[in-house]
Amino acid sequence: MFKLSENWITEGLMDFEYKQYLLLAYLRDIHQVFENRILYPPFAELIEHHRRLKTIKENLLRIKESEEKELKGIDWQNLRLVYGKENETREPDVLEEIIDFSIPKMEEEIHHGKKIFDDIETHLKYATVGLVPLDKSVGYFFIQDYPTSDFYVYQYELSALYIQSDEGNIPYKSLKTQYISTYTLSLSKSLTSIKQEIIKELQDIPNPAVYSFFPNQHASMEYTILPIVKRVLMKLVA
């Protein structure tokens, strides 16, 4: 898949048509990936590219406002406002043109990805397997490999991270997961029996919280279903 570097907007040839070509090639590939029901990591990367452009645009607007406060006069012959040093006029900025073109194009594809994300999350069903203990910070979760009877089993652990800021240490929750195995449901093997088997074999968590997830539609397990399940699980146990 075609990728954009983090600094694509400023590096290399500063030409509107060239940057337009780069962006459209990138978004074309992103769109095709989304059509294949693959969201990550392209969806997160696209959102980050969009965030960077918005930040640059805001900075450019602040610079503009600062320049406008230093208006020197009016060039009546060319009908232009004169900023900064004497006889210095503000010309159209190629960087601004590229950003103004890119932001709405990116937003269209972000909307496309979000629609797929929301559709999968909305139709995602889940249930607890057995009783849920008071401590839900460690446990297991099962994900059905729709439409088969296979379930991927993962162990999870919720932990607190502290990020330093001007206001002190800010707590954030982090969900660590590890693939355990794949089990197939049958008349003799239920989700409850799988839970009991895991507890007996691993013995790491004597009384774990266990959740089962049912996607009910096709999508990439690794790059779409699993990230969405982790997001939902975080809400359930945090």
Rosetta silent file (secondary structure, phi, psi, omega in degrees, C-alpha in Angstrom):
SEQUENCE: MFKLSENWITEGLMDFEYKQYLLLAYLRDIHQVFENRILYPPFAELIEHHRRLKTIKENLLRIKESEEKELKGIDWQNLRLVYGKENETREPDVLEEIIDFSIPKMEEEIHHGKKIFDDIETHLKYATVGLVPLDKSVGYFFIQDYPTSDFYVYQYELSALYIQSDEGNIPYKSLKTQYISTYTLSLSKSLTSIKQEIIKELQDIPNPAVYSFFPNQHASMEYTILPIVKRVLMKLVA
SCORE:     score description
SCORE:     0.000 S_00000001
   1 L     0.000  140.219  178.204    0.000    0.000    0.000 S_00000001
   2 L   -66.302  134.279 -178.723    1.190    3.520   -0.813 S_00000001
   3 L  -122.826  151.267  173.699    2.228    5.359    2.364 S_00000001
   4 L  -102.989  136.682  175.356    2.775    8.976    3.266 S_00000001
   5 L   -72.123  162.608 -178.318    5.736    9.941    5.408 S_00000001
   6 L   -58.838  -34.807 -175.621    5.027   11.891    8.572 S_00000001
   7 L  -108.462   31.121 -175.381    6.420   15.075    7.012 S_00000001
   8 L   -58.462  -31.559 -173.263    5.083   14.583    3.483 S_00000001
   9 L   -69.688  -26.616 -175.930    3.462   18.026    3.454 S_00000001
  10 L  -114.097  -18.914 -176.584    6.765   19.911    3.848 S_00000001
  11 L   -89.035  157.183  177.898    9.466   17.592    2.531 S_00000001
  12 L    75.924 -159.461 -177.219   10.522   17.241   -1.082 S_00000001
  13 L   -65.714  122.753  178.575    9.220   19.333   -3.958 S_00000001
  14 L   -88.868   76.917 -177.535    6.851   22.059   -2.742 S_00000001
  15 L  -131.983  131.198 -174.112    4.520   21.888   -5.724 S_00000001
  16 H   -60.219  -47.067 -177.087    0.728   21.788   -5.474 S_00000001
  17 H   -66.155  -36.462  178.672    0.167   19.262   -8.281 S_00000001
  18 H   -65.556  -47.953  179.461    2.908   16.965   -6.986 S_00000001
  19 H   -65.091  -35.394  177.273    1.536   16.982   -3.432 S_00000001
  20 H   -61.887  -43.284  178.459   -1.960   16.497   -4.811 S_00000001
  21 H   -61.364  -45.967  179.575   -0.768   13.398   -6.672 S_00000001
  22 H   -58.749  -48.439 -177.228    0.859   11.985   -3.517 S_00000001
  23 H   -63.089  -47.900 -176.279   -2.249   12.522   -1.424 S_00000001
  24 H   -65.269  -35.632  176.470   -4.721   11.111   -3.951 S_00000001
  25 H   -65.058  -41.526  178.804   -2.566    8.006   -4.515 S_00000001
  26 H   -64.231  -47.733 -178.080   -2.437    7.464   -0.758 S_00000001
  27 H   -68.006  -31.462  176.295   -6.184    7.961   -0.274 S_00000001
  28 H   -62.177  -45.040  179.699   -6.976    5.674   -3.219 S_00000001
  29 H   -68.349  -39.073  177.377   -5.059    2.851   -1.560 S_00000001
  30 H   -59.020  -44.953 -178.698   -6.605    3.631    1.842 S_00000001
  31 H   -60.463  -42.937  179.961  -10.070    3.429    0.310 S_00000001
  32 H   -65.353  -39.396  177.920   -9.323    0.017   -1.223 S_00000001
  33 H   -63.144  -44.514  178.450   -7.985   -1.281    2.084 S_00000001
  34 H   -62.203  -37.767  179.373  -11.138   -0.091    3.877 S_00000001
  35 H   -62.770  -26.091  176.887  -13.284   -1.772    1.226 S_00000001
  36 L   -87.573   11.453  177.145  -11.569   -5.038    2.193 S_00000001
  37 L    62.629   37.225  173.479  -12.707   -4.440    5.791 S_00000001
  38 L  -114.434  121.655 -176.048   -9.190   -3.752    7.029 S_00000001
  39 L  -107.562  -40.965 -173.082   -8.962   -0.727    9.315 S_00000001
  40 L  -112.859  145.240    1.836   -5.710   -0.841   11.255 S_00000001
  41 L   -84.658   -3.445 -175.284   -3.115    0.522   11.134 S_00000001
  42 H   -56.295  -37.836 -177.659   -4.170    2.654    8.077 S_00000001
  43 H   -62.941  -45.911  179.331   -7.178    4.208    9.874 S_00000001
  44 H   -65.965  -38.281  179.462   -5.077    5.412   12.811 S_00000001
  45 H   -65.313  -41.517  179.404   -2.347    6.681   10.462 S_00000001
  46 H   -63.283  -42.851  178.393   -4.882    8.637    8.400 S_00000001
  47 H   -61.991  -38.818  179.814   -6.339   10.256   11.519 S_00000001
  48 H   -69.060  -39.762  175.121   -2.833   11.234   12.622 S_00000001
  49 H   -59.719  -44.171  179.922   -2.037   12.774    9.206 S_00000001
  50 H   -63.047  -42.393  179.607   -5.273   14.764    9.440 S_00000001
  51 H   -61.875  -41.674  179.884   -4.447   15.919   12.976 S_00000001
  52 H   -63.278  -43.822 -179.562   -1.015   17.152   11.883 S_00000001
  53 H   -63.655  -40.003  178.632   -2.472   19.135    8.962 S_00000001
  54 H   -62.943  -39.383  179.214   -5.067   20.740   11.237 S_00000001
  55 H   -65.585  -44.205  178.730   -2.302   21.748   13.665 S_00000001
  56 H   -62.617  -42.380  179.974   -0.191   23.252   10.870 S_00000001
  57 H   -61.420  -42.667  178.217   -3.210   25.131    9.531 S_00000001
  58 H   -62.958  -39.721  178.300   -3.960   26.563   12.982 S_00000001
  59 H   -65.715  -40.040  178.312   -0.340   27.685   13.327 S_00000001
  60 H   -64.441  -38.281  178.620   -0.444   29.340    9.899 S_00000001
  61 H   -64.947  -38.934  178.278   -3.631   31.189   10.863 S_00000001
  62 H   -65.042  -39.701  177.869   -1.972   32.478   14.024 S_00000001
  63 H   -63.663  -42.601  178.436    0.996   33.691   11.976 S_00000001
  64 H   -58.543  -47.060 -179.617   -1.386   35.406    9.563 S_00000001
  65 H   -61.473  -37.797  178.725   -3.189   37.157   12.399 S_00000001
  66 H   -66.156  -41.064  179.132    0.124   38.284   13.802 S_00000001
  67 H   -66.519  -37.396 -176.793    1.181   39.694   10.419 S_00000001
  68 H   -67.267  -24.207  177.092   -2.118   41.466    9.953 S_00000001
  69 L   -73.640  -13.683 -179.209   -1.546   43.368   13.174 S_00000001
  70 L  -109.307   38.921  178.683    1.571   44.830   11.559 S_00000001
  71 E   -62.682  128.028 -177.472   -0.174   46.314    8.556 S_00000001
  72 E   -97.477  -26.645 -178.237    2.080   48.969    6.998 S_00000001
  73 E   165.935 -164.099 -178.423   -0.212   50.408    4.375 S_00000001
  74 E  -127.489  131.145  174.086   -2.042   49.805    1.116 S_00000001
  75 E   -89.757   93.253 -173.073   -0.571   49.308   -2.324 S_00000001
  76 L   -68.440  -29.789 -179.072   -3.302   51.150   -4.246 S_00000001
  77 L   -64.697  -42.431 -179.516   -1.790   50.463   -7.658 S_00000001
  78 L  -102.663    3.125  179.944   -1.991   46.685   -7.190 S_00000001
  79 L    52.817   53.391  178.943   -4.855   46.778   -4.667 S_00000001
  80 E  -130.042  145.968  172.333   -2.889   44.852   -2.055 S_00000001
  81 E   -80.262  140.864 -178.539   -2.414   45.244    1.680 S_00000001
  82 E  -103.981  123.948 -178.194    1.233   45.685    2.653 S_00000001
  83 E  -114.272  159.867  171.948    2.450   43.667    5.669 S_00000001
  84 L    64.580 -130.027 -177.908    5.698   43.531    7.618 S_00000001
  85 L   -68.776  158.966 -178.819    8.575   45.390    6.084 S_00000001
  86 L   -58.772  134.527  178.781    7.961   48.287    3.739 S_00000001
  87 L    68.901   10.536  177.757    6.865   47.200    0.226 S_00000001
  88 L   -96.167  120.072 -179.377    6.619   43.566    1.356 S_00000001
  89 E  -111.156  153.725 -177.801    3.322   42.003    0.294 S_00000001
  90 L   -89.338  114.726 -179.463    1.900   38.673    1.275 S_00000001
  91 L   -89.649  158.309  175.751    1.737   36.286   -1.694 S_00000001
  92 L   -56.663  138.659 -175.311   -0.448   33.195   -1.856 S_00000001
  93 L   -99.836  122.795  178.969    1.192   30.314    0.052 S_00000001
  94 H   -61.659  -37.794  179.777    1.541   26.956   -1.725 S_00000001
  95 H   -59.421  -43.097  178.395    1.609   25.217    1.664 S_00000001
  96 H   -63.369  -41.489  179.849   -1.788   26.686    2.543 S_00000001
  97 H   -62.196  -42.156  179.656   -3.228   25.597   -0.801 S_00000001
  98 H   -64.188  -44.212 -178.744   -2.005   22.045   -0.274 S_00000001
  99 H   -65.421  -44.270 -178.904   -3.416   21.924    3.255 S_00000001
 100 H   -64.655  -29.375  175.859   -6.771   23.396    2.232 S_00000001
 101 H   -76.762  -39.528 -170.265   -7.039   20.776   -0.504 S_00000001
 102 H   -76.286  -40.830 -173.832   -5.867   17.868    1.676 S_00000001
 103 H   -57.506  -52.425 -179.826   -7.920   18.292    4.852 S_00000001
 104 H   -65.507  -31.646  177.091  -11.398   17.775    3.315 S_00000001
 105 H   -64.755  -42.615  177.990  -10.104   14.895    1.161 S_00000001
 106 H   -65.482  -39.363 -178.803   -8.758   13.163    4.258 S_00000001
 107 H   -63.486  -33.884  176.613  -11.974   13.834    6.149 S_00000001
 108 H   -61.194  -44.520 -177.690  -13.965   12.047    3.424 S_00000001
 109 H   -75.687  -32.156  174.553  -11.880    8.900    3.863 S_00000001
 110 H   -62.223  -40.927  177.664  -11.895    9.177    7.664 S_00000001
 111 H   -62.029  -39.581  178.043  -15.695    9.240    7.459 S_00000001
 112 H   -61.748  -47.563  179.874  -15.545    6.114    5.281 S_00000001
 113 H   -65.745  -40.093 -179.462  -13.352    4.287    7.808 S_00000001
 114 H   -65.528  -35.130  178.267  -15.424    5.445   10.771 S_00000001
 115 H   -62.839  -41.685  177.670  -18.601    4.182    9.115 S_00000001
 116 H   -66.511  -44.909  179.585  -17.060    0.702    8.821 S_00000001
 117 H   -58.076  -50.313 -177.807  -15.746    0.901   12.391 S_00000001
 118 H   -63.547  -36.963 -179.449  -19.132    1.959   13.790 S_00000001
 119 H   -64.758  -43.835  179.731  -20.960   -0.715   11.806 S_00000001
 120 H   -68.464  -43.451 -178.866  -18.736   -3.486   13.176 S_00000001
 121 H   -65.103  -39.387 -179.552  -18.810   -2.120   16.735 S_00000001
 122 H   -63.377  -39.285 -177.018  -22.603   -1.710   16.658 S_00000001
 123 H   -89.520   -1.296  179.285  -23.169   -5.304   15.560 S_00000001
 124 L   -75.104  119.501  177.296  -20.539   -6.731   17.918 S_00000001
 125 E  -100.565  151.356  177.099  -22.228   -8.839   20.593 S_00000001
 126 E  -147.184  160.371  178.420  -20.570   -9.895   23.825 S_00000001
 127 E  -153.740  155.294  174.183  -21.344  -11.880   26.956 S_00000001
 128 E   -84.194  150.941  176.710  -19.595  -12.868   30.130 S_00000001
 129 L  -108.032  103.057 -175.124  -18.563  -16.494   30.584 S_00000001
 130 L    79.670 -169.822 -179.554  -19.526  -17.424   34.113 S_00000001
 131 L   -74.312  144.247  178.569  -19.536  -15.004   37.023 S_00000001
 132 L   -95.984  122.992 -179.790  -17.433  -11.851   36.783 S_00000001
 133 L   -70.330  166.601  178.513  -15.157  -11.282   39.803 S_00000001
 134 L   -62.994  -38.668  178.305  -14.838   -7.906   41.506 S_00000001
 135 L   -88.921  105.481 -179.161  -11.304   -7.562   40.122 S_00000001
 136 L  -102.344   12.905 -174.436  -11.703   -7.356   36.334 S_00000001
 137 L   -74.474  -17.868  176.644   -8.189   -6.080   35.670 S_00000001
 138 E  -134.122  148.077  179.264   -6.952   -9.508   34.524 S_00000001
 139 E   168.215 -155.179 -177.697   -8.698  -12.264   32.638 S_00000001
 140 E  -134.286  156.564  171.031   -9.394  -13.740   29.237 S_00000001
 141 E  -139.885  145.166 -178.835  -11.525  -12.931   26.225 S_00000001
 142 E  -111.870  138.518  176.593  -12.774  -15.121   23.382 S_00000001
 143 E  -124.856  123.867  177.084  -13.474  -13.880   19.842 S_00000001
 144 E   -69.676  135.205  173.222  -15.512  -15.915   17.383 S_00000001
 145 L   -86.971   79.566 -174.172  -13.928  -16.368   13.977 S_00000001
 146 L   -58.473  136.306    5.111  -17.214  -15.598   12.216 S_00000001
 147 L  -100.264   20.436 -177.395  -18.967  -17.556   10.743 S_00000001
 148 L   -80.766  179.916  176.803  -17.083  -20.642   12.028 S_00000001
 149 L   -96.954   10.444  178.927  -17.296  -22.256   15.466 S_00000001
 150 E   -81.663  143.763  176.482  -13.666  -21.353   16.189 S_00000001
 151 E  -129.266  127.113  174.016  -12.843  -18.951   19.012 S_00000001
 152 E   -83.613  133.265 -177.168   -9.525  -17.157   19.448 S_00000001
 153 E  -111.266  128.733  179.558   -8.562  -16.971   23.111 S_00000001
 154 E  -126.818  149.129  169.586   -6.525  -14.085   24.526 S_00000001
 155 E   -98.137  144.154  177.798   -5.326  -13.162   27.968 S_00000001
 156 E  -130.134  155.847  175.554   -5.619   -9.511   28.984 S_00000001
 157 E  -145.171  124.181  179.065   -4.238   -7.340   31.741 S_00000001
 158 E   -94.947  127.534 -179.736   -5.353   -3.807   32.526 S_00000001
 159 E  -135.407  161.727 -179.046   -2.675   -1.567   33.995 S_00000001
 160 E  -100.784  133.495  173.577   -2.257    2.100   34.814 S_00000001
 161 E  -112.514  148.239  179.251    0.285    4.324   33.073 S_00000001
 162 E  -121.158  119.029 -178.311    1.275    7.749   34.335 S_00000001
 163 E  -102.576  127.112 -179.696    2.183   10.435   31.822 S_00000001
 164 E   -75.679  137.489  177.171    4.100   13.444   33.085 S_00000001
 165 E  -146.175  178.563  178.615    2.665   16.858   32.244 S_00000001
 166 L   -63.359  -23.121 -179.249    2.747   20.412   33.550 S_00000001
 167 L   -94.392    9.080 -179.109   -0.172   19.490   35.789 S_00000001
 168 E   104.820 -165.496 -179.922    1.625   16.487   37.279 S_00000001
 169 E   -79.129  124.259  179.578    1.284   12.787   36.555 S_00000001
 170 E  -104.386  124.575 -178.605   -1.852   11.973   34.542 S_00000001
 171 E   -78.732  137.066  174.039   -3.123    8.366   34.818 S_00000001
 172 E  -130.214  147.859  177.386   -3.976    6.441   31.667 S_00000001
 173 E   -93.174  138.171  178.794   -5.276    2.904   31.332 S_00000001
 174 E  -125.794  135.702  179.968   -3.375    0.429   29.164 S_00000001
 175 E  -110.700  112.627  178.049   -4.685   -2.949   27.974 S_00000001
 176 E   -97.771  130.511 -179.029   -2.034   -5.601   27.391 S_00000001
 177 E  -127.472  154.366  178.892   -3.159   -8.706   25.485 S_00000001
 178 E  -145.279  128.669  178.132   -1.578  -12.027   24.560 S_00000001
 179 E   -68.075  135.164 -179.839   -2.865  -14.728   22.235 S_00000001
 180 E  -105.428  -59.494 -177.308   -3.318  -18.083   24.005 S_00000001
 181 E  -171.050  177.681  175.805   -4.885  -20.576   21.619 S_00000001
 182 E  -120.645  131.946 -179.941   -7.819  -21.352   19.314 S_00000001
 183 E  -121.583  152.074  178.180  -10.683  -23.596   20.368 S_00000001
 184 E  -114.181  124.696  178.293  -13.582  -25.038   18.405 S_00000001
 185 L   -69.385  145.152  177.315  -17.040  -25.213   19.934 S_00000001
 186 E  -154.068 -177.741  178.693  -18.816  -28.556   19.743 S_00000001
 187 L   -62.109  -28.894 -178.362  -21.472  -30.522   21.578 S_00000001
 188 L  -100.539   -4.957 -178.422  -18.846  -31.512   24.120 S_00000001
 189 E  -130.995  108.374  178.602  -16.967  -28.206   24.275 S_00000001
 190 L  -104.659  173.153  176.958  -18.760  -25.036   25.373 S_00000001
 191 H   -62.237  -35.313  178.666  -17.380  -21.611   26.224 S_00000001
 192 H   -65.839  -42.396 -179.997  -17.696  -22.518   29.894 S_00000001
 193 H   -69.049  -31.970  175.113  -15.688  -25.714   29.459 S_00000001
 194 H   -64.059  -43.410  177.630  -13.042  -23.782   27.518 S_00000001
 195 H   -57.956  -47.571 -178.830  -12.790  -21.352   30.426 S_00000001
 196 H   -63.491  -38.671  179.529  -12.364  -24.211   32.896 S_00000001
 197 H   -64.587  -41.270 -179.854   -9.757  -25.853   30.681 S_00000001
 198 H   -65.772  -44.392  179.484   -7.727  -22.648   30.450 S_00000001
 199 H   -60.440  -40.882 -179.299   -7.826  -22.076   34.208 S_00000001
 200 H   -69.043  -39.920 -176.139   -6.681  -25.640   34.816 S_00000001
 201 H   -75.892  -46.583 -172.876   -3.879  -25.521   32.223 S_00000001
 202 H   -85.480  -42.581  178.628   -2.451  -22.058   32.833 S_00000001
 203 L    59.100   17.253  179.035   -3.142  -21.560   36.555 S_00000001
 204 L   -77.608  -39.496 -176.070   -2.035  -17.931   36.207 S_00000001
 205 L  -127.038  104.632 -175.624   -5.374  -16.450   37.234 S_00000001
 206 L   -65.936  -30.944 -178.842   -7.442  -18.642   39.594 S_00000001
 207 L  -133.903   72.714 -173.339  -10.613  -16.538   39.274 S_00000001
 208 L   -82.691  153.657  165.580  -10.446  -14.645   35.963 S_00000001
 209 E   -80.284  136.617 -178.039  -13.001  -12.408   34.321 S_00000001
 210 E  -133.562  128.972  179.595  -13.885  -13.926   30.950 S_00000001
 211 E  -123.007  144.391  175.185  -15.717  -12.257   28.081 S_00000001
 212 E  -118.420  140.205 -176.920  -16.803  -13.699   24.744 S_00000001
 213 E  -122.844  140.279 -177.186  -17.288  -11.597   21.608 S_00000001
 214 E  -127.156  100.500 -175.598  -19.356  -12.371   18.516 S_00000001
 215 L   -63.715  -36.830  178.953  -18.600  -10.149   15.470 S_00000001
 216 L    64.346   16.138  175.050  -21.513  -11.435   13.325 S_00000001
 217 L  -164.079  161.920 -177.620  -19.883  -10.204   10.105 S_00000001
 218 L   -78.829  137.402  172.268  -16.802  -10.610    7.938 S_00000001
 219 L  -173.019  164.073  177.999  -13.741   -8.425    8.547 S_00000001
 220 L   -63.132  125.198  179.818  -10.030   -8.864    9.132 S_00000001
 221 H   -64.727  -50.302 -174.308   -9.584  -10.491   12.549 S_00000001
 222 H   -71.603  -39.834 -170.305   -6.115   -9.083   13.209 S_00000001
 223 H  -103.525   -0.938  179.112   -6.519   -5.629   11.671 S_00000001
 224 H  -137.254  -61.166 -175.579  -10.176   -4.832   12.363 S_00000001
 225 H   -62.003  -51.304 -176.718  -12.080   -7.138   14.706 S_00000001
 226 H   -59.277  -48.102  177.556   -9.359   -7.505   17.351 S_00000001
 227 H   -59.823  -36.963  179.932   -8.661   -3.737   17.706 S_00000001
 228 H   -70.776  -40.501  176.794  -12.399   -3.028   18.015 S_00000001
 229 H   -60.320  -43.348  178.621  -12.853   -5.821   20.568 S_00000001
 230 H   -59.545  -39.848  179.540   -9.978   -4.391   22.614 S_00000001
 231 H   -63.722  -44.834  179.124  -11.664   -0.993   22.569 S_00000001
 232 H   -66.861  -42.811  179.601  -14.967   -2.463   23.800 S_00000001
 233 H   -60.344  -39.964  178.259  -13.205   -4.623   26.390 S_00000001
 234 H   -56.799  -41.723  178.508  -11.393   -1.569   27.734 S_00000001
 235 H   -65.236  -35.001 -176.552  -14.768    0.052   28.418 S_00000001
 236 H   -73.441  -34.589 -172.304  -16.019   -3.078   30.166 S_00000001
 237 H  -107.090  -15.064 -176.905  -13.098   -3.542   32.534 S_00000001
 238 L   -74.384    0.000    0.000  -11.684   -0.029   33.045 S_00000001
